[in-house]
Amino acid sequence: MTEKTAKEAKDEKEFKEFFKYMKKHNGCGRTAGCGAVYGLGFIGSLIYFISTAESFWIGVLGILKAIVWPAFLVYEAFDFLLK
């Protein structure tokens, strides 16, 4: 069995520390920007879907759509790009 070089040992130690950090923070370390984008998108889509609702139940559906707005965004992006 060969001995590890100092660089390999350091890389392995850093990887283990990173893995422990990610496990401790549920993979959400230092990614608050993504939450802010989702939050602003949620508010914007909520305003849009409720303001265009023609009835109460369409407004309720708009609230549900606002929760999953990234799915609509990805669908429309792929629809546009793949035509």
N, CA, C and O atoms as CSV, one atom per row, in Angstrom:
chain,resi,resn,atom,element,x,y,z
A,1,MET,N,N,0.835,-1.175,0.000
A,1,MET,CA,C,0.000,0.000,0.000
A,1,MET,C,C,0.881,1.239,0.000
A,1,MET,O,O,1.848,1.317,0.757
A,2,THR,N,N,0.556,2.187,-0.828
A,2,THR,CA,C,1.374,3.397,-0.923
A,2,THR,C,C,0.932,4.412,0.108
A,2,THR,O,O,-0.233,4.468,0.503
A,3,GLU,N,N,1.877,5.199,0.526
A,3,GLU,CA,C,1.555,6.258,1.472
A,3,GLU,C,C,0.991,7.452,0.729
A,3,GLU,O,O,1.359,7.715,-0.416
A,4,LYS,N,N,0.100,8.167,1.380
A,4,LYS,CA,C,-0.502,9.353,0.779
A,4,LYS,C,C,0.483,10.500,0.823
A,4,LYS,O,O,1.274,10.630,1.757
A,5,THR,N,N,0.422,11.326,-0.200
A,5,THR,CA,C,1.239,12.527,-0.182
A,5,THR,C,C,0.591,13.539,0.752
A,5,THR,O,O,-0.564,13.383,1.149
A,6,ALA,N,N,1.330,14.553,1.089
A,6,ALA,CA,C,0.799,15.583,1.985
A,6,ALA,C,C,-0.411,16.262,1.363
A,6,ALA,O,O,-1.369,16.579,2.068
A,7,LYS,N,N,-0.384,16.493,0.043
A,7,LYS,CA,C,-1.508,17.144,-0.638
A,7,LYS,C,C,-2.753,16.260,-0.603
A,7,LYS,O,O,-3.853,16.751,-0.351
A,8,GLU,N,N,-2.588,14.961,-0.853
A,8,GLU,CA,C,-3.736,14.055,-0.813
A,8,GLU,C,C,-4.347,14.003,0.585
A,8,GLU,O,O,-5.569,14.004,0.736
A,9,ALA,N,N,-3.494,13.957,1.601
A,9,ALA,CA,C,-3.979,13.924,2.987
A,9,ALA,C,C,-4.729,15.207,3.319
A,9,ALA,O,O,-5.770,15.166,3.974
A,10,LYS,N,N,-4.203,16.353,2.866
A,10,LYS,CA,C,-4.859,17.635,3.119
A,10,LYS,C,C,-6.202,17.690,2.405
A,10,LYS,O,O,-7.194,18.135,2.983
A,11,ASP,N,N,-6.242,17.234,1.135
A,11,ASP,CA,C,-7.494,17.234,0.372
A,11,ASP,C,C,-8.541,16.350,1.031
A,11,ASP,O,O,-9.715,16.713,1.101
A,12,GLU,N,N,-8.112,15.185,1.517
A,12,GLU,CA,C,-9.048,14.278,2.176
A,12,GLU,C,C,-9.583,14.893,3.467
A,12,GLU,O,O,-10.771,14.774,3.770
A,13,LYS,N,N,-8.709,15.547,4.225
A,13,LYS,CA,C,-9.131,16.196,5.467
A,13,LYS,C,C,-10.124,17.317,5.172
A,13,LYS,O,O,-11.131,17.447,5.868
A,14,GLU,N,N,-9.851,18.131,4.146
A,14,GLU,CA,C,-10.764,19.221,3.771
A,14,GLU,C,C,-12.104,18.673,3.314
A,14,GLU,O,O,-13.150,19.236,3.639
A,15,PHE,N,N,-12.082,17.568,2.553
A,15,PHE,CA,C,-13.326,16.970,2.089
A,15,PHE,C,C,-14.160,16.480,3.270
A,15,PHE,O,O,-15.372,16.691,3.307
A,16,LYS,N,N,-13.511,15.824,4.235
A,16,LYS,CA,C,-14.234,15.335,5.408
A,16,LYS,C,C,-14.822,16.486,6.213
A,16,LYS,O,O,-15.948,16.388,6.700
A,17,GLU,N,N,-14.063,17.587,6.359
A,17,GLU,CA,C,-14.576,18.753,7.082
A,17,GLU,C,C,-15.758,19.371,6.343
A,17,GLU,O,O,-16.748,19.756,6.966
A,18,PHE,N,N,-15.659,19.468,5.024
A,18,PHE,CA,C,-16.745,20.009,4.217
A,18,PHE,C,C,-17.988,19.130,4.338
A,18,PHE,O,O,-19.100,19.637,4.486
A,19,PHE,N,N,-17.798,17.819,4.276
A,19,PHE,CA,C,-18.923,16.892,4.382
A,19,PHE,C,C,-19.601,17.024,5.739
A,19,PHE,O,O,-20.830,17.025,5.815
A,20,LYS,N,N,-18.811,17.137,6.823
A,20,LYS,CA,C,-19.387,17.324,8.161
A,20,LYS,C,C,-20.163,18.635,8.234
A,20,LYS,O,O,-21.243,18.688,8.822
A,21,TYR,N,N,-19.610,19.701,7.633
A,21,TYR,CA,C,-20.279,21.004,7.637
A,21,TYR,C,C,-21.608,20.921,6.898
A,21,TYR,O,O,-22.622,21.417,7.390
A,22,MET,N,N,-21.613,20.302,5.724
A,22,MET,CA,C,-22.839,20.201,4.945
A,22,MET,C,C,-23.874,19.329,5.657
A,22,MET,O,O,-25.069,19.624,5.607
A,23,LYS,N,N,-23.432,18.269,6.314
A,23,LYS,CA,C,-24.358,17.411,7.044
A,23,LYS,C,C,-24.965,18.174,8.219
A,23,LYS,O,O,-26.157,18.051,8.500
A,24,LYS,N,N,-24.143,18.956,8.896
A,24,LYS,CA,C,-24.619,19.725,10.047
A,24,LYS,C,C,-25.648,20.775,9.624
A,24,LYS,O,O,-26.616,21.017,10.345
A,25,HIS,N,N,-25.447,21.398,8.463
A,25,HIS,CA,C,-26.326,22.468,8.003
A,25,HIS,C,C,-27.339,21.988,6.970
A,25,HIS,O,O,-27.931,22.801,6.262
A,26,ASN,N,N,-27.541,20.697,6.878
A,26,ASN,CA,C,-28.507,20.109,5.937
A,26,ASN,C,C,-28.271,20.559,4.503
A,26,ASN,O,O,-29.230,20.705,3.746
A,27,GLY,N,N,-27.040,20.779,4.115
A,27,GLY,CA,C,-26.720,21.167,2.751
A,27,GLY,C,C,-27.075,22.600,2.426
A,27,GLY,O,O,-27.006,22.992,1.261
A,28,CYS,N,N,-27.450,23.396,3.410
A,28,CYS,CA,C,-27.903,24.753,3.151
A,28,CYS,C,C,-26.922,25.794,3.678
A,28,CYS,O,O,-27.336,26.893,4.046
A,29,GLY,N,N,-25.674,25.481,3.722
A,29,GLY,CA,C,-24.727,26.442,4.248
A,29,GLY,C,C,-24.418,27.553,3.266
A,29,GLY,O,O,-24.078,27.287,2.113
A,30,ARG,N,N,-24.531,28.768,3.700
A,30,ARG,CA,C,-24.166,29.955,2.938
A,30,ARG,C,C,-24.867,30.057,1.583
A,30,ARG,O,O,-24.254,30.506,0.614
A,31,THR,N,N,-26.114,29.659,1.493
A,31,THR,CA,C,-26.868,29.777,0.251
A,31,THR,C,C,-28.134,30.588,0.460
A,31,THR,O,O,-29.170,30.285,-0.133
A,32,ALA,N,N,-28.066,31.603,1.285
A,32,ALA,CA,C,-29.246,32.403,1.576
A,32,ALA,C,C,-29.742,33.146,0.345
A,32,ALA,O,O,-30.923,33.483,0.261
A,33,GLY,N,N,-28.864,33.402,-0.601
A,33,GLY,CA,C,-29.271,34.098,-1.819
A,33,GLY,C,C,-30.352,33.347,-2.575
A,33,GLY,O,O,-31.256,33.963,-3.138
A,34,CYS,N,N,-30.268,32.025,-2.593
A,34,CYS,CA,C,-31.283,31.227,-3.276
A,34,CYS,C,C,-32.637,31.371,-2.595
A,34,CYS,O,O,-33.668,31.447,-3.264
A,35,GLY,N,N,-32.636,31.407,-1.280
A,35,GLY,CA,C,-33.886,31.582,-0.546
A,35,GLY,C,C,-34.492,32.950,-0.796
A,35,GLY,O,O,-35.713,33.092,-0.871
A,36,ALA,N,N,-33.634,33.963,-0.926
A,36,ALA,CA,C,-34.126,35.310,-1.198
A,36,ALA,C,C,-34.753,35.385,-2.591
A,36,ALA,O,O,-35.788,36.025,-2.771
A,37,VAL,N,N,-34.132,34.737,-3.571
A,37,VAL,CA,C,-34.684,34.734,-4.938
A,37,VAL,C,C,-36.023,34.022,-4.949
A,37,VAL,O,O,-36.981,34.500,-5.557
A,38,TYR,N,N,-36.094,32.875,-4.274
A,38,TYR,CA,C,-37.363,32.154,-4.213
A,38,TYR,C,C,-38.423,32.998,-3.506
A,38,TYR,O,O,-39.570,33.053,-3.951
A,39,GLY,N,N,-38.049,33.651,-2.416
A,39,GLY,CA,C,-39.009,34.470,-1.668
A,39,GLY,C,C,-39.548,35.630,-2.486
A,39,GLY,O,O,-40.753,35.886,-2.491
A,40,LEU,N,N,-38.661,36.329,-3.174
A,40,LEU,CA,C,-39.116,37.436,-4.027
A,40,LEU,C,C,-39.972,36.923,-5.180
A,40,LEU,O,O,-40.966,37.548,-5.552
A,41,GLY,N,N,-39.583,35.789,-5.739
A,41,GLY,CA,C,-40.387,35.190,-6.811
A,41,GLY,C,C,-41.753,34.760,-6.312
A,41,GLY,O,O,-42.753,34.898,-7.017
A,42,PHE,N,N,-41.791,34.237,-5.090
A,42,PHE,CA,C,-43.064,33.832,-4.506
A,42,PHE,C,C,-43.986,35.028,-4.331
A,42,PHE,O,O,-45.163,34.969,-4.688
A,43,ILE,N,N,-43.459,36.100,-3.788
A,43,ILE,CA,C,-44.276,37.304,-3.576
A,43,ILE,C,C,-44.766,37.867,-4.906
A,43,ILE,O,O,-45.938,38.216,-5.050
A,44,GLY,N,N,-43.865,37.951,-5.867
A,44,GLY,CA,C,-44.245,38.481,-7.180
A,44,GLY,C,C,-45.291,37.622,-7.873
A,44,GLY,O,O,-46.262,38.139,-8.425
A,45,SER,N,N,-45.091,36.305,-7.843
A,45,SER,CA,C,-46.064,35.433,-8.498
A,45,SER,C,C,-47.386,35.418,-7.735
A,45,SER,O,O,-48.448,35.294,-8.345
A,46,LEU,N,N,-47.332,35.542,-6.422
A,46,LEU,CA,C,-48.565,35.603,-5.633
A,46,LEU,C,C,-49.375,36.838,-6.018
A,46,LEU,O,O,-50.586,36.748,-6.221
A,47,ILE,N,N,-48.722,37.971,-6.116
A,47,ILE,CA,C,-49.410,39.202,-6.522
A,47,ILE,C,C,-49.991,39.047,-7.925
A,47,ILE,O,O,-51.136,39.423,-8.174
A,48,TYR,N,N,-49.196,38.492,-8.839
A,48,TYR,CA,C,-49.670,38.327,-10.219
A,48,TYR,C,C,-50.876,37.392,-10.284
A,48,TYR,O,O,-51.906,37.751,-10.854
A,49,PHE,N,N,-50.755,36.191,-9.702
A,49,PHE,CA,C,-51.835,35.212,-9.817
A,49,PHE,C,C,-53.105,35.671,-9.117
A,49,PHE,O,O,-54.200,35.420,-9.619
A,50,ILE,N,N,-52.992,36.334,-7.980
A,50,ILE,CA,C,-54.196,36.802,-7.283
A,50,ILE,C,C,-54.822,37.988,-8.015
A,50,ILE,O,O,-56.046,38.092,-8.092
A,51,SER,N,N,-53.988,38.885,-8.554
A,51,SER,CA,C,-54.551,40.047,-9.241
A,51,SER,C,C,-55.245,39.676,-10.546
A,51,SER,O,O,-56.129,40.402,-11.000
A,52,THR,N,N,-54.858,38.561,-11.153
A,52,THR,CA,C,-55.506,38.149,-12.402
A,52,THR,C,C,-56.626,37.142,-12.176
A,52,THR,O,O,-57.258,36.697,-13.134
A,53,ALA,N,N,-56.878,36.779,-10.926
A,53,ALA,CA,C,-57.926,35.800,-10.629
A,53,ALA,C,C,-59.303,36.407,-10.875
A,53,ALA,O,O,-59.568,37.551,-10.507
A,54,GLU,N,N,-60.171,35.622,-11.501
A,54,GLU,CA,C,-61.523,36.090,-11.809
A,54,GLU,C,C,-62.556,35.642,-10.776
A,54,GLU,O,O,-63.682,36.139,-10.760
A,55,SER,N,N,-62.165,34.696,-9.908
A,55,SER,CA,C,-63.077,34.238,-8.860
A,55,SER,C,C,-62.264,33.836,-7.629
A,55,SER,O,O,-61.034,33.794,-7.662
A,56,PHE,N,N,-62.972,33.547,-6.562
A,56,PHE,CA,C,-62.308,33.169,-5.312
A,56,PHE,C,C,-61.469,31.911,-5.487
A,56,PHE,O,O,-60.318,31.866,-5.050
A,57,TRP,N,N,-62.038,30.887,-6.125
A,57,TRP,CA,C,-61.318,29.614,-6.261
A,57,TRP,C,C,-60.135,29.721,-7.219
A,57,TRP,O,O,-59.143,29.011,-7.056
A,58,ILE,N,N,-60.229,30.585,-8.195
A,58,ILE,CA,C,-59.071,30.832,-9.061
A,58,ILE,C,C,-57.981,31.533,-8.257
A,58,ILE,O,O,-56.794,31.311,-8.495
A,59,GLY,N,N,-58.375,32.373,-7.314
A,59,GLY,CA,C,-57.409,33.012,-6.413
A,59,GLY,C,C,-56.723,32.000,-5.515
A,59,GLY,O,O,-55.519,32.093,-5.277
A,60,VAL,N,N,-57.488,31.023,-5.011
A,60,VAL,CA,C,-56.908,29.955,-4.200
A,60,VAL,C,C,-55.925,29.142,-5.048
A,60,VAL,O,O,-54.836,28.794,-4.591
A,61,LEU,N,N,-56.321,28.847,-6.279
A,61,LEU,CA,C,-55.417,28.146,-7.194
A,61,LEU,C,C,-54.164,28.981,-7.456
A,61,LEU,O,O,-53.067,28.438,-7.593
A,62,GLY,N,N,-54.331,30.292,-7.524
A,62,GLY,CA,C,-53.190,31.188,-7.710
A,62,GLY,C,C,-52.203,31.116,-6.566
A,62,GLY,O,O,-50.994,31.199,-6.783
A,63,ILE,N,N,-52.706,30.959,-5.336
A,63,ILE,CA,C,-51.820,30.809,-4.178
A,63,ILE,C,C,-51.008,29.526,-4.308
A,63,ILE,O,O,-49.807,29.517,-4.037
A,64,LEU,N,N,-51.660,28.446,-4.721
A,64,LEU,CA,C,-50.944,27.176,-4.913
A,64,LEU,C,C,-49.921,27.289,-6.042
A,64,LEU,O,O,-48.819,26.749,-5.939
A,65,LYS,N,N,-50.280,27.982,-7.109
A,65,LYS,CA,C,-49.335,28.187,-8.210
A,65,LYS,C,C,-48.139,29.016,-7.760
A,65,LYS,O,O,-47.014,28.776,-8.199
A,66,ALA,N,N,-48.378,29.985,-6.890
A,66,ALA,CA,C,-47.289,30.833,-6.406
A,66,ALA,C,C,-46.271,30.026,-5.600
A,66,ALA,O,O,-45.083,30.349,-5.598
A,67,ILE,N,N,-46.732,28.986,-4.923
A,67,ILE,CA,C,-45.825,28.148,-4.143
A,67,ILE,C,C,-44.886,27.371,-5.057
A,67,ILE,O,O,-43.719,27.177,-4.717
A,68,VAL,N,N,-45.370,26.929,-6.196
A,68,VAL,CA,C,-44.561,26.102,-7.105
A,68,VAL,C,C,-44.124,26.869,-8.351
A,68,VAL,O,O,-43.920,26.259,-9.401
A,69,TRP,N,N,-43.977,28.181,-8.262
A,69,TRP,CA,C,-43.629,28.985,-9.425
A,69,TRP,C,C,-42.329,28.555,-10.104
A,69,TRP,O,O,-42.232,28.713,-11.321
A,70,PRO,N,N,-41.319,28.019,-9.400
A,70,PRO,CA,C,-40.120,27.601,-10.139
A,70,PRO,C,C,-40.418,26.512,-11.171
A,70,PRO,O,O,-39.774,26.463,-12.220
A,71,ALA,N,N,-41.378,25.648,-10.888
A,71,ALA,CA,C,-41.731,24.608,-11.851
A,71,ALA,C,C,-42.291,25.231,-13.125
A,71,ALA,O,O,-41.975,24.776,-14.224
A,72,PHE,N,N,-43.115,26.261,-12.990
A,72,PHE,CA,C,-43.639,26.948,-14.166
A,72,PHE,C,C,-42.512,27.627,-14.940
A,72,PHE,O,O,-42.487,27.597,-16.170
A,73,LEU,N,N,-41.598,28.229,-14.221
A,73,LEU,CA,C,-40.473,28.919,-14.853
A,73,LEU,C,C,-39.611,27.948,-15.656
A,73,LEU,O,O,-39.264,28.230,-16.803
A,74,VAL,N,N,-39.270,26.828,-15.072
A,74,VAL,CA,C,-38.440,25.835,-15.766
A,74,VAL,C,C,-39.192,25.264,-16.968
A,74,VAL,O,O,-38.606,25.092,-18.038
A,75,TYR,N,N,-40.476,24.971,-16.804
A,75,TYR,CA,C,-41.269,24.446,-17.915
A,75,TYR,C,C,-41.282,25.424,-19.092
A,75,TYR,O,O,-41.031,25.039,-20.234
A,76,GLU,N,N,-41.575,26.675,-18.801
A,76,GLU,CA,C,-41.630,27.670,-19.872
A,76,GLU,C,C,-40.259,27.887,-20.511
A,76,GLU,O,O,-40.170,28.101,-21.720
A,77,ALA,N,N,-39.189,27.833,-19.713
A,77,ALA,CA,C,-37.841,27.994,-20.259
A,77,ALA,C,C,-37.512,26.855,-21.218
A,77,ALA,O,O,-37.002,27.093,-22.312
A,78,PHE,N,N,-37.802,25.616,-20.812
A,78,PHE,CA,C,-37.541,24.491,-21.699
A,78,PHE,C,C,-38.433,24.547,-22.922
A,78,PHE,O,O,-37.985,24.233,-24.024
A,79,ASP,N,N,-39.685,24.941,-22.751
A,79,ASP,CA,C,-40.599,25.066,-23.878
A,79,ASP,C,C,-40.071,26.076,-24.881
A,79,ASP,O,O,-40.141,25.845,-26.088
A,80,PHE,N,N,-39.545,27.188,-24.399
A,80,PHE,CA,C,-38.990,28.221,-25.284
A,80,PHE,C,C,-37.698,27.763,-25.943
A,80,PHE,O,O,-37.507,27.959,-27.143
A,81,LEU,N,N,-36.817,27.157,-25.168
A,81,LEU,CA,C,-35.498,26.781,-25.690
A,81,LEU,C,C,-35.531,25.597,-26.640
A,81,LEU,O,O,-34.698,25.510,-27.542
A,82,LEU,N,N,-36.463,24.695,-26.459
A,82,LEU,CA,C,-36.473,23.475,-27.253
A,82,LEU,C,C,-37.415,23.535,-28.447
A,82,LEU,O,O,-37.632,22.517,-29.104
A,83,LYS,N,N,-37.970,24.686,-28.739
A,83,LYS,CA,C,-38.811,24.813,-29.941
A,83,LYS,C,C,-37.989,25.228,-31.116
A,83,LYS,O,O,-38.520,25.386,-32.215
